[in-house]
Amino acid sequence: MKIAVFHGSPRKGNTYKATKIFLDELTKYRDVQYTEFFLPEAMPEFCTGCQLCLGNPYEKCPHSKYVTPILNTIINSDALIFTTPHFGACSMTSCMKNLLDHLDFLTMNVAPRAELFKMKAFIITTGAGSVAAIKPIKKYLKNWGINRVYSLGFRMFTDRWNKMSQPKQMKFEKKLRRAANRYYNAPQKYPYISTIFMYYISKFILRKYVGIGKYPYEYWKEKGFLIRSHFNKYDVFNKHNLH
């Protein structure tokens, strides 16, 4: 299993330590290989909101030289891991938000990649706002069509892992290792209802309001996402073995 890992902070604090424990458990399975991206190093330029990637192939993005290796790694992976401490108003780091903004063209109504429809993802966060930090990342990933998104967040009440008592460290480590095993063994499932809804509403909008000649419409047509047929028989999710 190939995994792409995205670290939302260069600080290598609690979230990084938790992620390393998670990855250590995963690599006990011999088929697991992972590629790590450290932010902001892997994506040093901030998204300007120019929207060039939403109406054109993503290569039109002024920062495509950073987007391309990330996108290629994602597409060639079997699973994804996103890690971030909670920052600001109990949300993800700006580095992580910037990465997701640069990949906004992957959303269902623009240029989704079929490879993502059978992929699973895991989000790891630490800090008092962990739940709030997980929520927006999960929303992004579900909009990509990711098959299942799992998560684990910790409230540690310290900025250093080794400042916690030994029993508390062992408690968190046990949770992480258990979660890693569940994640590895998690089967592919039927798509989220929200994903199916987004697929159909996107198809309707592209046909009725966007139309021929526009990039999203032409992309969907090329990929076979515009097939007029019953969901359970011929549509895109079944085509890519997502039952």
Secondary structure, 3 states (H helix, E strand, C coil): CEEEEEECCCCCCHHHHHHHHHHHHHCCCCCCEEEEEECCCCCCCCCCCCCHHHHCCHHHCCCHHHHHHHHHHHHCCCEEEEEEECECCCECCHHHHHHHHHCHHHCCCCCCCHHHHHCEEEEEEECCCHHHHHHHHHHHHHHHCCCEEEEEEECCCCCCHHHCCHHHHHHHHHHHHHHHHHHHHCCCCCCCHHHHHHHHHHHHHHHHHHCCCCHHHHHHHHHCCCCCCCCCCCCHHHHCCCC
